[in-house]
Structures are given as structure tokens and as C-alpha cells.
Amino acid sequence: METRLDTFNGWQMKATVASRLTPAGEAAYFVVEPPTYKESSTGVPEIPANTQCIEGTFDDLDDAFRAAFDVCRRAIEQAERSRNVQKFN
């Protein structure tokens, strides 16, 4: 199991991926818990991203992390758009 951190537009993202062997003896990677994101690294609770679109396994570890972080990026973009709309209302 491996956990990675990444950033996007100043937000911190975290994802954890694990692997298991397929019947053919090859590694298959999967996201083991919902990736999370938060606006800063100090005292702000992490928000779990909606992971309904991350199903199945991946052939490559980096592909699994890429999928998890893409979900976070979309959620962050939505949060930022929402915030910008609220400023103008």
C-alpha cells in the first residue's frame, strides 16, 4: 500500500493505492480509500472526494494515482467555481 500527496491550485490532495496479484501473477492496483483534499495543510479537515467513477483495477500504479487525483481536481474546481459564484451573489 502506498500513499501519495499532491497539490492543485494550492489545495493538498492525498490518495492511497494498494496492489494484489491477478490469477496470471501480475500486479493490479486499486484505490483503497476515498482520495481526500483540503485547502491548506494546517488544521483544516480533509474532504473525501466522490469516488464513484474510480472502479476496478489499474495495470499501473501511476495510473491509479492519476485517476484518484483527477477526481480530487474536479472536486476542487467545482468548489472554486461555487465559491466564485457566491462572491457575486
N, CA, C and O atoms as a CHARMM CRD file, in Angstrom:
* protein
*
  356
    1    1 MET  N      0.85400  -1.16600   0.00000 PROA 1      0.00000
    2    1 MET  CA     0.00000   0.00000   0.00000 PROA 1      0.00000
    3    1 MET  C      0.90400   1.23400   0.00000 PROA 1      0.00000
    4    1 MET  O      1.91900   1.28300   0.69400 PROA 1      0.00000
    5    2 GLU  N      0.50800   2.22500  -0.79400 PROA 2      0.00000
    6    2 GLU  CA     1.29900   3.45000  -0.90500 PROA 2      0.00000
    7    2 GLU  C      0.36200   4.65200  -0.86200 PROA 2      0.00000
    8    2 GLU  O     -0.70400   4.64700  -1.47800 PROA 2      0.00000
    9    3 THR  N      0.77500   5.68000  -0.12500 PROA 3      0.00000
   10    3 THR  CA     0.02800   6.92700  -0.04500 PROA 3      0.00000
   11    3 THR  C      0.87700   8.03000  -0.66000 PROA 3      0.00000
   12    3 THR  O      2.07700   8.12500  -0.40100 PROA 3      0.00000
   13    4 ARG  N      0.24600   8.85300  -1.46800 PROA 4      0.00000
   14    4 ARG  CA     0.93900   9.99100  -2.08500 PROA 4      0.00000
   15    4 ARG  C      0.16000  11.27100  -1.82900 PROA 4      0.00000
   16    4 ARG  O     -1.06500  11.27000  -1.70200 PROA 4      0.00000
   17    5 LEU  N      0.90900  12.35300  -1.75900 PROA 5      0.00000
   18    5 LEU  CA     0.34100  13.69100  -1.65900 PROA 5      0.00000
   19    5 LEU  C      0.64400  14.42900  -2.95300 PROA 5      0.00000
   20    5 LEU  O      1.67100  14.20000  -3.59100 PROA 5      0.00000
   21    6 ASP  N     -0.26700  15.32000  -3.32900 PROA 6      0.00000
   22    6 ASP  CA    -0.06500  16.16200  -4.49800 PROA 6      0.00000
   23    6 ASP  C     -0.77200  17.48100  -4.21900 PROA 6      0.00000
   24    6 ASP  O     -1.56100  17.57400  -3.27900 PROA 6      0.00000
   25    7 THR  N     -0.50000  18.48800  -5.01800 PROA 7      0.00000
   26    7 THR  CA    -1.18000  19.76800  -4.85200 PROA 7      0.00000
   27    7 THR  C     -1.80100  20.19600  -6.17200 PROA 7      0.00000
   28    7 THR  O     -1.33900  19.83100  -7.25300 PROA 7      0.00000
   29    8 PHE  N     -2.86600  20.98500  -6.04700 PROA 8      0.00000
   30    8 PHE  CA    -3.55200  21.54000  -7.21000 PROA 8      0.00000
   31    8 PHE  C     -4.15600  22.87200  -6.80100 PROA 8      0.00000
   32    8 PHE  O     -4.97300  22.92500  -5.88200 PROA 8      0.00000
   33    9 ASN  N     -3.76800  23.94100  -7.46800 PROA 9      0.00000
   34    9 ASN  CA    -4.26300  25.29100  -7.16300 PROA 9      0.00000
   35    9 ASN  C     -4.13500  25.63400  -5.68200 PROA 9      0.00000
   36    9 ASN  O     -4.99400  26.31900  -5.12700 PROA 9      0.00000
   37   10 GLY  N     -3.07400  25.16300  -5.04600 PROA 10     0.00000
   38   10 GLY  CA    -2.84900  25.44600  -3.63200 PROA 10     0.00000
   39   10 GLY  C     -3.56300  24.50500  -2.67800 PROA 10     0.00000
   40   10 GLY  O     -3.39500  24.62300  -1.46500 PROA 10     0.00000
   41   11 TRP  N     -4.34700  23.58600  -3.18800 PROA 11     0.00000
   42   11 TRP  CA    -5.04500  22.60800  -2.36000 PROA 11     0.00000
   43   11 TRP  C     -4.16800  21.36200  -2.24100 PROA 11     0.00000
   44   11 TRP  O     -3.45800  21.00200  -3.17900 PROA 11     0.00000
   45   12 GLN  N     -4.22400  20.71500  -1.08900 PROA 12     0.00000
   46   12 GLN  CA    -3.47500  19.48100  -0.88400 PROA 12     0.00000
   47   12 GLN  C     -4.38700  18.28300  -1.11800 PROA 12     0.00000
   48   12 GLN  O     -5.51900  18.25100  -0.63500 PROA 12     0.00000
   49   13 MET  N     -3.88700  17.29600  -1.86200 PROA 13     0.00000
   50   13 MET  CA    -4.65600  16.08400  -2.15300 PROA 13     0.00000
   51   13 MET  C     -3.88300  14.87500  -1.62600 PROA 13     0.00000
   52   13 MET  O     -2.65200  14.86700  -1.61300 PROA 13     0.00000
   53   14 LYS  N     -4.62800  13.85700  -1.19200 PROA 14     0.00000
   54   14 LYS  CA    -3.99900  12.63400  -0.69000 PROA 14     0.00000
   55   14 LYS  C     -4.75400  11.42600  -1.22900 PROA 14     0.00000
   56   14 LYS  O     -5.98400  11.39700  -1.22200 PROA 14     0.00000
   57   15 ALA  N     -4.00600  10.42900  -1.69700 PROA 15     0.00000
   58   15 ALA  CA    -4.61400   9.19600  -2.20500 PROA 15     0.00000
   59   15 ALA  C     -3.77900   8.00500  -1.75100 PROA 15     0.00000
   60   15 ALA  O     -2.56200   8.10300  -1.59400 PROA 15     0.00000
   61   16 THR  N     -4.46000   6.87900  -1.54500 PROA 16     0.00000
   62   16 THR  CA    -3.79600   5.64000  -1.15600 PROA 16     0.00000
   63   16 THR  C     -4.17700   4.54800  -2.14500 PROA 16     0.00000
   64   16 THR  O     -5.35100   4.35100  -2.45800 PROA 16     0.00000
   65   17 VAL  N     -3.16100   3.84600  -2.62900 PROA 17     0.00000
   66   17 VAL  CA    -3.34500   2.78100  -3.61800 PROA 17     0.00000
   67   17 VAL  C     -2.67400   1.51300  -3.09600 PROA 17     0.00000
   68   17 VAL  O     -1.59000   1.56600  -2.51600 PROA 17     0.00000
   69   18 ALA  N     -3.32300   0.39300  -3.30700 PROA 18     0.00000
   70   18 ALA  CA    -2.75900  -0.91000  -2.92600 PROA 18     0.00000
   71   18 ALA  C     -2.71300  -1.79600  -4.16000 PROA 18     0.00000
   72   18 ALA  O     -3.27200  -1.46400  -5.20600 PROA 18     0.00000
   73   19 SER  N     -2.04100  -2.92100  -4.01900 PROA 19     0.00000
   74   19 SER  CA    -1.96400  -3.85500  -5.14200 PROA 19     0.00000
   75   19 SER  C     -2.27900  -5.26300  -4.67600 PROA 19     0.00000
   76   19 SER  O     -2.16400  -5.59700  -3.49600 PROA 19     0.00000
   77   20 ARG  N     -2.67600  -6.06700  -5.63000 PROA 20     0.00000
   78   20 ARG  CA    -2.85600  -7.50300  -5.38500 PROA 20     0.00000
   79   20 ARG  C     -2.50900  -8.22400  -6.67600 PROA 20     0.00000
   80   20 ARG  O     -2.54300  -7.64400  -7.76200 PROA 20     0.00000
   81   21 LEU  N     -2.18200  -9.47500  -6.54000 PROA 21     0.00000
   82   21 LEU  CA    -1.81800 -10.25700  -7.71800 PROA 21     0.00000
   83   21 LEU  C     -3.06400 -10.77900  -8.42200 PROA 21     0.00000
   84   21 LEU  O     -4.02400 -11.20900  -7.78200 PROA 21     0.00000
   85   22 THR  N     -3.03200 -10.73200  -9.73200 PROA 22     0.00000
   86   22 THR  CA    -4.10600 -11.31200 -10.53600 PROA 22     0.00000
   87   22 THR  C     -3.86100 -12.81500 -10.64200 PROA 22     0.00000
   88   22 THR  O     -2.78000 -13.28700 -10.28900 PROA 22     0.00000
   89   23 PRO  N     -4.84300 -13.57000 -11.12000 PROA 23     0.00000
   90   23 PRO  CA    -4.61600 -15.00500 -11.32200 PROA 23     0.00000
   91   23 PRO  C     -3.42200 -15.29700 -12.24300 PROA 23     0.00000
   92   23 PRO  O     -2.81500 -16.36500 -12.15900 PROA 23     0.00000
   93   24 ALA  N     -3.09400 -14.34600 -13.11500 PROA 24     0.00000
   94   24 ALA  CA    -1.94800 -14.52200 -14.01700 PROA 24     0.00000
   95   24 ALA  C     -0.62600 -14.16800 -13.34300 PROA 24     0.00000
   96   24 ALA  O      0.43700 -14.29300 -13.95100 PROA 24     0.00000
   97   25 GLY  N     -0.69300 -13.72700 -12.08300 PROA 25     0.00000
   98   25 GLY  CA     0.52000 -13.38700 -11.35400 PROA 25     0.00000
   99   25 GLY  C      1.02200 -11.97600 -11.57000 PROA 25     0.00000
  100   25 GLY  O      2.13700 -11.64700 -11.16600 PROA 25     0.00000
  101   26 GLU  N      0.21400 -11.13400 -12.20500 PROA 26     0.00000
  102   26 GLU  CA     0.59200  -9.74100 -12.43600 PROA 26     0.00000
  103   26 GLU  C     -0.03900  -8.85500 -11.37000 PROA 26     0.00000
  104   26 GLU  O     -1.05600  -9.21500 -10.77600 PROA 26     0.00000
  105   27 ALA  N      0.56300  -7.70300 -11.13300 PROA 27     0.00000
  106   27 ALA  CA     0.03800  -6.77300 -10.13600 PROA 27     0.00000
  107   27 ALA  C     -1.14200  -5.99400 -10.71300 PROA 27     0.00000
  108   27 ALA  O     -1.10600  -5.54300 -11.85800 PROA 27     0.00000
  109   28 ALA  N     -2.17600  -5.84600  -9.91000 PROA 28     0.00000
  110   28 ALA  CA    -3.31800  -4.99100 -10.23700 PROA 28     0.00000
  111   28 ALA  C     -3.42800  -3.96900  -9.11200 PROA 28     0.00000
  112   28 ALA  O     -3.36400  -4.33200  -7.93700 PROA 28     0.00000
  113   29 TYR  N     -3.59200  -2.70800  -9.45800 PROA 29     0.00000
  114   29 TYR  CA    -3.60500  -1.62700  -8.47600 PROA 29     0.00000
  115   29 TYR  C     -5.01900  -1.07000  -8.34100 PROA 29     0.00000
  116   29 TYR  O     -5.77300  -1.01000  -9.31300 PROA 29     0.00000
  117   30 PHE  N     -5.36500  -0.66500  -7.11800 PROA 30     0.00000
  118   30 PHE  CA    -6.69100  -0.10800  -6.87900 PROA 30     0.00000
  119   30 PHE  C     -6.62300   0.92600  -5.76300 PROA 30     0.00000
  120   30 PHE  O     -5.77900   0.84500  -4.87000 PROA 30     0.00000
  121   31 VAL  N     -7.51800   1.89000  -5.83000 PROA 31     0.00000
  122   31 VAL  CA    -7.61400   2.93900  -4.81600 PROA 31     0.00000
  123   31 VAL  C     -8.32200   2.32800  -3.61800 PROA 31     0.00000
  124   31 VAL  O     -9.44100   1.83300  -3.75100 PROA 31     0.00000
  125   32 VAL  N     -7.68100   2.35500  -2.43400 PROA 32     0.00000
  126   32 VAL  CA    -8.22200   1.62700  -1.29000 PROA 32     0.00000
  127   32 VAL  C     -9.09100   2.46000  -0.36400 PROA 32     0.00000
  128   32 VAL  O     -9.85900   1.89900   0.41700 PROA 32     0.00000
  129   33 GLU  N     -8.99500   3.75500  -0.42600 PROA 33     0.00000
  130   33 GLU  CA    -9.87100   4.60800   0.37500 PROA 33     0.00000
  131   33 GLU  C    -10.14600   5.86200  -0.44000 PROA 33     0.00000
  132   33 GLU  O     -9.37200   6.18700  -1.34000 PROA 33     0.00000
  133   34 PRO  N    -11.21400   6.56200  -0.15100 PROA 34     0.00000
  134   34 PRO  CA   -11.50400   7.75300  -0.96100 PROA 34     0.00000
  135   34 PRO  C    -10.35200   8.75600  -0.89700 PROA 34     0.00000
  136   34 PRO  O     -9.86300   9.06700   0.18900 PROA 34     0.00000
  137   35 PRO  N     -9.91700   9.26100  -2.04500 PROA 35     0.00000
  138   35 PRO  CA    -8.91000  10.32200  -2.00100 PROA 35     0.00000
  139   35 PRO  C     -9.51400  11.53300  -1.30700 PROA 35     0.00000
  140   35 PRO  O    -10.72200  11.76100  -1.37100 PROA 35     0.00000
  141   36 THR  N     -8.66900  12.30100  -0.65000 PROA 36     0.00000
  142   36 THR  CA    -9.15800  13.47300   0.08000 PROA 36     0.00000
  143   36 THR  C     -8.42700  14.71800  -0.40600 PROA 36     0.00000
  144   36 THR  O     -7.35900  14.64000  -1.01200 PROA 36     0.00000
  145   37 TYR  N     -9.03100  15.86700  -0.12200 PROA 37     0.00000
  146   37 TYR  CA    -8.40000  17.13400  -0.46400 PROA 37     0.00000
  147   37 TYR  C     -8.74400  18.14700   0.61200 PROA 37     0.00000
  148   37 TYR  O     -9.77100  18.03400   1.28200 PROA 37     0.00000
  149   38 LYS  N     -7.88200  19.13300   0.77200 PROA 38     0.00000
  150   38 LYS  CA    -8.12700  20.22300   1.71000 PROA 38     0.00000
  151   38 LYS  C     -7.40800  21.46000   1.20900 PROA 38     0.00000
  152   38 LYS  O     -6.43400  21.37800   0.46000 PROA 38     0.00000
  153   39 GLU  N     -7.91200  22.60900   1.64200 PROA 39     0.00000
  154   39 GLU  CA    -7.40200  23.85500   1.08800 PROA 39     0.00000
  155   39 GLU  C     -6.03400  24.23200   1.63800 PROA 39     0.00000
  156   39 GLU  O     -5.24500  24.86400   0.93600 PROA 39     0.00000
  157   40 SER  N     -5.74300  23.86400   2.85800 PROA 40     0.00000
  158   40 SER  CA    -4.41800  24.16300   3.40100 PROA 40     0.00000
  159   40 SER  C     -3.96000  22.99200   4.24400 PROA 40     0.00000
  160   40 SER  O     -4.73800  22.08600   4.54300 PROA 40     0.00000
  161   41 SER  N     -2.70800  23.01300   4.62200 PROA 41     0.00000
  162   41 SER  CA    -2.16100  21.87100   5.35400 PROA 41     0.00000
  163   41 SER  C     -2.26800  22.03100   6.86500 PROA 41     0.00000
  164   41 SER  O     -1.79100  21.16500   7.59900 PROA 41     0.00000
  165   42 THR  N     -2.87600  23.10600   7.35400 PROA 42     0.00000
  166   42 THR  CA    -2.91200  23.32300   8.80000 PROA 42     0.00000
  167   42 THR  C     -4.33400  23.34300   9.32900 PROA 42     0.00000
  168   42 THR  O     -5.09700  24.26100   9.03100 PROA 42     0.00000
  169   43 GLY  N     -4.68400  22.36200  10.09000 PROA 43     0.00000
  170   43 GLY  CA    -5.91600  22.35500  10.86100 PROA 43     0.00000
  171   43 GLY  C     -7.22700  22.32700  10.10000 PROA 43     0.00000
  172   43 GLY  O     -8.28500  22.46200  10.71500 PROA 43     0.00000
  173   44 VAL  N     -7.20000  22.15900   8.80400 PROA 44     0.00000
  174   44 VAL  CA    -8.43600  22.12300   8.02800 PROA 44     0.00000
  175   44 VAL  C     -8.80600  20.66200   7.79300 PROA 44     0.00000
  176   44 VAL  O     -7.96200  19.87800   7.35900 PROA 44     0.00000
  177   45 PRO  N    -10.05100  20.28200   8.07100 PROA 45     0.00000
  178   45 PRO  CA   -10.42000  18.87700   7.85300 PROA 45     0.00000
  179   45 PRO  C    -10.34800  18.49200   6.37700 PROA 45     0.00000
  180   45 PRO  O    -10.60300  19.30800   5.49100 PROA 45     0.00000
  181   46 GLU  N    -10.00000  17.24700   6.14000 PROA 46     0.00000
  182   46 GLU  CA    -9.94200  16.73600   4.77700 PROA 46     0.00000
  183   46 GLU  C    -11.34300  16.40800   4.28400 PROA 46     0.00000
  184   46 GLU  O    -12.18400  15.93600   5.04900 PROA 46     0.00000
  185   47 ILE  N    -11.58700  16.65800   3.01300 PROA 47     0.00000
  186   47 ILE  CA   -12.87800  16.38300   2.39100 PROA 47     0.00000
  187   47 ILE  C    -12.71000  15.16400   1.48700 PROA 47     0.00000
  188   47 ILE  O    -11.86200  15.17800   0.59500 PROA 47     0.00000
  189   48 PRO  N    -13.50000  14.11000   1.70000 PROA 48     0.00000
  190   48 PRO  CA   -13.37200  12.95900   0.79700 PROA 48     0.00000
  191   48 PRO  C    -13.97700  13.27800  -0.56800 PROA 48     0.00000
  192   48 PRO  O    -15.04900  13.87700  -0.66100 PROA 48     0.00000
  193   49 ALA  N    -13.28700  12.87600  -1.60300 PROA 49     0.00000
  194   49 ALA  CA   -13.78200  13.08000  -2.96900 PROA 49     0.00000
  195   49 ALA  C    -14.75300  11.96200  -3.32600 PROA 49     0.00000
  196   49 ALA  O    -14.64900  10.85100  -2.80700 PROA 49     0.00000
  197   50 ASN  N    -15.68700  12.25900  -4.20400 PROA 50     0.00000
  198   50 ASN  CA   -16.63400  11.25900  -4.68100 PROA 50     0.00000
  199   50 ASN  C    -15.89200  10.28400  -5.59100 PROA 50     0.00000
  200   50 ASN  O    -15.35500  10.67600  -6.62600 PROA 50     0.00000
  201   51 THR  N    -15.86900   9.03100  -5.20200 PROA 51     0.00000
  202   51 THR  CA   -15.06200   8.05300  -5.94400 PROA 51     0.00000
  203   51 THR  C    -15.90800   7.08800  -6.76500 PROA 51     0.00000
  204   51 THR  O    -15.42200   6.02000  -7.13800 PROA 51     0.00000
  205   52 GLN  N    -17.14300   7.42900  -7.05300 PROA 52     0.00000
  206   52 GLN  CA   -17.99100   6.52700  -7.82700 PROA 52     0.00000
  207   52 GLN  C    -17.40800   6.23700  -9.20600 PROA 52     0.00000
  208   52 GLN  O    -17.67200   5.18200  -9.78100 PROA 52     0.00000
  209   53 CYS  N    -16.62000   7.16600  -9.73800 PROA 53     0.00000
  210   53 CYS  CA   -16.06200   6.95100 -11.07800 PROA 53     0.00000
  211   53 CYS  C    -14.74400   6.18100 -11.04700 PROA 53     0.00000
  212   53 CYS  O    -14.20000   5.86700 -12.10500 PROA 53     0.00000
  213   54 ILE  N    -14.21600   5.86800  -9.86400 PROA 54     0.00000
  214   54 ILE  CA   -12.98400   5.07500  -9.77200 PROA 54     0.00000
  215   54 ILE  C    -13.37600   3.65500  -9.40900 PROA 54     0.00000
  216   54 ILE  O    -13.46400   3.30600  -8.23200 PROA 54     0.00000
  217   55 GLU  N    -13.60600   2.85600 -10.40600 PROA 55     0.00000
  218   55 GLU  CA   -13.98500   1.46600 -10.17000 PROA 55     0.00000
  219   55 GLU  C    -13.01100   0.55600 -10.88200 PROA 55     0.00000
  220   55 GLU  O    -12.42000   0.92900 -11.89600 PROA 55     0.00000
  221   56 GLY  N    -12.85000  -0.62200 -10.35500 PROA 56     0.00000
  222   56 GLY  CA   -11.97500  -1.58500 -10.99900 PROA 56     0.00000
  223   56 GLY  C    -10.52700  -1.39800 -10.60900 PROA 56     0.00000
  224   56 GLY  O    -10.20000  -0.69200  -9.65400 PROA 56     0.00000
  225   57 THR  N     -9.67300  -2.04700 -11.36900 PROA 57     0.00000
  226   57 THR  CA    -8.24600  -2.01700 -11.07700 PROA 57     0.00000
  227   57 THR  C     -7.48700  -1.35300 -12.22100 PROA 57     0.00000
  228   57 THR  O     -8.02500  -1.12800 -13.30500 PROA 57     0.00000
  229   58 PHE  N     -6.23900  -1.05200 -11.94800 PROA 58     0.00000
  230   58 PHE  CA    -5.35700  -0.41800 -12.91800 PROA 58     0.00000
  231   58 PHE  C     -4.13400  -1.30000 -13.10600 PROA 58     0.00000
  232   58 PHE  O     -3.70800  -1.99100 -12.18100 PROA 58     0.00000
  233   59 ASP  N     -3.57300  -1.27400 -14.30400 PROA 59     0.00000
  234   59 ASP  CA    -2.37300  -2.06000 -14.59400 PROA 59     0.00000
  235   59 ASP  C     -1.10500  -1.38400 -14.08900 PROA 59     0.00000
  236   59 ASP  O     -0.06700  -2.02700 -13.93700 PROA 59     0.00000
  237   60 ASP  N     -1.19700  -0.08200 -13.83000 PROA 60     0.00000
  238   60 ASP  CA    -0.02200   0.69500 -13.45600 PROA 60     0.00000
  239   60 ASP  C     -0.31300   1.50700 -12.19600 PROA 60     0.00000
  240   60 ASP  O     -1.38400   2.09900 -12.06900 PROA 60     0.00000
  241   61 LEU  N      0.63200   1.53300 -11.27600 PROA 61     0.00000
  242   61 LEU  CA     0.47300   2.27600 -10.02600 PROA 61     0.00000
  243   61 LEU  C      0.20600   3.75300 -10.29300 PROA 61     0.00000
  244   61 LEU  O     -0.67800   4.34700  -9.67600 PROA 61     0.00000
  245   62 ASP  N      0.96600   4.34200 -11.20600 PROA 62     0.00000
  246   62 ASP  CA     0.79100   5.76500 -11.50700 PROA 62     0.00000
  247   62 ASP  C     -0.57500   6.06000 -12.11000 PROA 62     0.00000
  248   62 ASP  O     -1.13800   7.12600 -11.85900 PROA 62     0.00000
  249   63 ASP  N     -1.11900   5.14200 -12.89800 PROA 63     0.00000
  250   63 ASP  CA    -2.46500   5.33000 -13.45500 PROA 63     0.00000
  251   63 ASP  C     -3.51400   5.37000 -12.35100 PROA 63     0.00000
  252   63 ASP  O     -4.46200   6.15200 -12.42600 PROA 63     0.00000
  253   64 ALA  N     -3.35600   4.53700 -11.33300 PROA 64     0.00000
  254   64 ALA  CA    -4.30300   4.52900 -10.21300 PROA 64     0.00000
  255   64 ALA  C     -4.24900   5.85500  -9.46100 PROA 64     0.00000
  256   64 ALA  O     -5.28900   6.42300  -9.12900 PROA 64     0.00000
  257   65 PHE  N     -3.04400   6.35000  -9.19200 PROA 65     0.00000
  258   65 PHE  CA    -2.92700   7.64600  -8.52000 PROA 65     0.00000
  259   65 PHE  C     -3.45700   8.76700  -9.40600 PROA 65     0.00000
  260   65 PHE  O     -4.10800   9.68800  -8.91400 PROA 65     0.00000
  261   66 ARG  N     -3.18900   8.70000 -10.69200 PROA 66     0.00000
  262   66 ARG  CA    -3.67700   9.73000 -11.61800 PROA 66     0.00000
  263   66 ARG  C     -5.20500   9.79900 -11.58600 PROA 66     0.00000
  264   66 ARG  O     -5.77700  10.88900 -11.56500 PROA 66     0.00000
  265   67 ALA  N     -5.85600   8.65500 -11.58100 PROA 67     0.00000
  266   67 ALA  CA    -7.32100   8.62100 -11.53000 PROA 67     0.00000
  267   67 ALA  C     -7.83100   9.21800 -10.22300 PROA 67     0.00000
  268   67 ALA  O     -8.79200   9.98600 -10.22400 PROA 67     0.00000
  269   68 ALA  N     -7.19100   8.86800  -9.11000 PROA 68     0.00000
  270   68 ALA  CA    -7.61500   9.39600  -7.80800 PROA 68     0.00000
  271   68 ALA  C     -7.43600  10.91100  -7.75000 PROA 68     0.00000
  272   68 ALA  O     -8.32800  11.62500  -7.29200 PROA 68     0.00000
  273   69 PHE  N     -6.29200  11.39900  -8.21100 PROA 69     0.00000
  274   69 PHE  CA    -6.04800  12.83800  -8.16200 PROA 69     0.00000
  275   69 PHE  C     -6.90900  13.59600  -9.17200 PROA 69     0.00000
  276   69 PHE  O     -7.25100  14.75300  -8.92700 PROA 69     0.00000
  277   70 ASP  N     -7.26500  12.98500 -10.28400 PROA 70     0.00000
  278   70 ASP  CA    -8.18000  13.63000 -11.23400 PROA 70     0.00000
  279   70 ASP  C     -9.54600  13.86900 -10.59600 PROA 70     0.00000
  280   70 ASP  O    -10.16700  14.90800 -10.82000 PROA 70     0.00000
  281   71 VAL  N    -10.01100  12.91000  -9.80300 PROA 71     0.00000
  282   71 VAL  CA   -11.28100  13.07800  -9.08800 PROA 71     0.00000
  283   71 VAL  C    -11.17700  14.25900  -8.13100 PROA 71     0.00000
  284   71 VAL  O    -12.09500  15.07500  -8.05000 PROA 71     0.00000
  285   72 CYS  N    -10.07000  14.35600  -7.41000 PROA 72     0.00000
  286   72 CYS  CA    -9.87300  15.48000  -6.49200 PROA 72     0.00000
  287   72 CYS  C     -9.82700  16.80400  -7.24600 PROA 72     0.00000
  288   72 CYS  O    -10.42600  17.78800  -6.81200 PROA 72     0.00000
  289   73 ARG  N     -9.12200  16.83200  -8.36700 PROA 73     0.00000
  290   73 ARG  CA    -9.02700  18.07400  -9.14500 PROA 73     0.00000
  291   73 ARG  C    -10.40300  18.56100  -9.59500 PROA 73     0.00000
  292   73 ARG  O    -10.69900  19.75400  -9.52700 PROA 73     0.00000
  293   74 ARG  N    -11.23400  17.63500 -10.05000 PROA 74     0.00000
  294   74 ARG  CA   -12.58900  18.02700 -10.46700 PROA 74     0.00000
  295   74 ARG  C    -13.38500  18.57200  -9.27900 PROA 74     0.00000
  296   74 ARG  O    -14.11400  19.55300  -9.42000 PROA 74     0.00000
  297   75 ALA  N    -13.24800  17.94500  -8.12200 PROA 75     0.00000
  298   75 ALA  CA   -13.96400  18.41200  -6.93000 PROA 75     0.00000
  299   75 ALA  C    -13.45400  19.78700  -6.49700 PROA 75     0.00000
  300   75 ALA  O    -14.24100  20.64600  -6.09900 PROA 75     0.00000
  301   76 ILE  N    -12.15600  19.99100  -6.57300 PROA 76     0.00000
  302   76 ILE  CA   -11.57400  21.29000  -6.20900 PROA 76     0.00000
  303   76 ILE  C    -12.05000  22.36700  -7.17900 PROA 76     0.00000
  304   76 ILE  O    -12.42100  23.46200  -6.75600 PROA 76     0.00000
  305   77 GLU  N    -12.04200  22.06600  -8.47300 PROA 77     0.00000
  306   77 GLU  CA   -12.52900  23.03600  -9.45600 PROA 77     0.00000
  307   77 GLU  C    -13.98500  23.39100  -9.19600 PROA 77     0.00000
  308   77 GLU  O    -14.37300  24.55300  -9.31800 PROA 77     0.00000
  309   78 GLN  N    -14.78900  22.40100  -8.83900 PROA 78     0.00000
  310   78 GLN  CA   -16.19700  22.65100  -8.52200 PROA 78     0.00000
  311   78 GLN  C    -16.31800  23.53700  -7.28100 PROA 78     0.00000
  312   78 GLN  O    -17.13400  24.45800  -7.25400 PROA 78     0.00000
  313   79 ALA  N    -15.51500  23.26500  -6.26300 PROA 79     0.00000
  314   79 ALA  CA   -15.54100  24.07800  -5.04200 PROA 79     0.00000
  315   79 ALA  C    -15.13100  25.51400  -5.34400 PROA 79     0.00000
  316   79 ALA  O    -15.72300  26.45300  -4.81300 PROA 79     0.00000
  317   80 GLU  N    -14.13200  25.68800  -6.18400 PROA 80     0.00000
  318   80 GLU  CA   -13.69200  27.03800  -6.53900 PROA 80     0.00000
  319   80 GLU  C    -14.74300  27.76800  -7.36800 PROA 80     0.00000
  320   80 GLU  O    -14.97300  28.95900  -7.15700 PROA 80     0.00000
  321   81 ARG  N    -15.38200  27.07600  -8.30400 PROA 81     0.00000
  322   81 ARG  CA   -16.46000  27.70700  -9.08900 PROA 81     0.00000
  323   81 ARG  C    -17.61400  28.11200  -8.17800 PROA 81     0.00000
  324   81 ARG  O    -18.18000  29.19500  -8.32300 PROA 81     0.00000
  325   82 SER  N    -17.95000  27.24700  -7.25700 PROA 82     0.00000
  326   82 SER  CA   -19.03000  27.52100  -6.30600 PROA 82     0.00000
  327   82 SER  C    -18.71000  28.75900  -5.47900 PROA 82     0.00000
  328   82 SER  O    -19.56200  29.62100  -5.26700 PROA 82     0.00000
  329   83 ARG  N    -17.50200  28.82600  -5.03000 PROA 83     0.00000
  330   83 ARG  CA   -17.06800  29.95900  -4.20800 PROA 83     0.00000
  331   83 ARG  C    -17.12200  31.24700  -5.01500 PROA 83     0.00000
  332   83 ARG  O    -17.53800  32.28000  -4.49100 PROA 83     0.00000
  333   84 ASN  N    -16.71000  31.21000  -6.27800 PROA 84     0.00000
  334   84 ASN  CA   -16.73700  32.40400  -7.12200 PROA 84     0.00000
  335   84 ASN  C    -18.16100  32.85900  -7.39000 PROA 84     0.00000
  336   84 ASN  O    -18.41600  34.06300  -7.43700 PROA 84     0.00000
  337   85 VAL  N    -19.08900  31.94200  -7.56600 PROA 85     0.00000
  338   85 VAL  CA   -20.49400  32.29800  -7.77700 PROA 85     0.00000
  339   85 VAL  C    -21.04400  32.96700  -6.53000 PROA 85     0.00000
  340   85 VAL  O    -21.76700  33.95800  -6.63000 PROA 85     0.00000
  341   86 GLN  N    -20.71600  32.44500  -5.36300 PROA 86     0.00000
  342   86 GLN  CA   -21.21900  33.00600  -4.11200 PROA 86     0.00000
  343   86 GLN  C    -20.70400  34.42000  -3.88600 PROA 86     0.00000
  344   86 GLN  O    -21.40700  35.23200  -3.28400 PROA 86     0.00000
  345   87 LYS  N    -19.50900  34.73700  -4.34600 PROA 87     0.00000
  346   87 LYS  CA   -18.95400  36.07600  -4.16900 PROA 87     0.00000
  347   87 LYS  C    -19.76600  37.11800  -4.92000 PROA 87     0.00000
  348   87 LYS  O    -19.86400  38.26200  -4.47500 PROA 87     0.00000
  349   88 PHE  N    -20.35300  36.73800  -6.06000 PROA 88     0.00000
  350   88 PHE  CA   -21.07900  37.69400  -6.88000 PROA 88     0.00000
  351   88 PHE  C    -22.54900  37.81400  -6.49800 PROA 88     0.00000
  352   88 PHE  O    -23.22700  38.73400  -6.95600 PROA 88     0.00000
  353   89 ASN  N    -23.04900  36.91900  -5.68300 PROA 89     0.00000
  354   89 ASN  CA   -24.46500  36.97300  -5.28500 PROA 89     0.00000
  355   89 ASN  C    -24.67900  37.87100  -4.10200 PROA 89     0.00000
  356   89 ASN  O    -25.81000  38.02700  -3.64200 PROA 89     0.00000
